[in-house]
Amino acid sequence: MKKELIGKTAKVVDSPNKCCEGIEGKILDETKNTININKKILLKKNTTITINGKKIKLETKRPEERIKK
């Protein structure tokens, strides 16, 4: 996804940490390796989220690198 994720509502559908699956809320912040959903910081590596029904596998890249791509 080449667009900004911050501010969008997302749900974690797959994660290496099974406790994180099902977390839903607004994306508050994003760094190279993490994403902050409702004040819960999750690792991006091997994590899949849905935004508006569309599955997105997160990449470990800075947001500005992803948008320029």
Residue pairs with C-beta under 8 A, 6 or more apart in sequence:
1 51
1 56
1 66
2 66
2 67
2 69
3 67
4 63
4 67
5 27
5 30
5 35
5 51
5 63
6 27
6 28
6 29
6 30
6 63
7 26
7 27
8 26
8 27
8 51
8 52
9 24
9 25
9 26
9 27
9 51
10 24
10 25
10 26
10 27
10 37
10 49
10 50
10 51
11 22
11 23
11 24
11 49
11 50
12 20
12 21
12 22
12 23
12 24
12 37
12 42
12 47
12 48
12 49
13 21
13 48
13 49
13 50
13 55
14 21
14 46
14 47
14 48
15 21
15 42
15 43
15 46
15 47
15 48
16 43
16 45
16 46
16 47
17 42
17 43
20 40
20 42
20 47
23 37
23 38
23 40
23 42
24 37
24 38
25 37
25 38
25 40
26 37
26 38
27 35
27 36
27 37
28 36
28 37
28 38
28 39
29 35
29 36
30 36
30 63
31 62
31 63
32 60
32 61
32 62
33 43
33 44
33 45
33 60
34 41
34 42
34 43
34 44
35 41
35 42
35 44
35 47
35 49
35 58
36 42
44 58
44 59
44 60
45 58
45 60
47 57
47 58
48 55
48 56
48 57
48 58
49 55
49 56
49 58
50 56
59 66
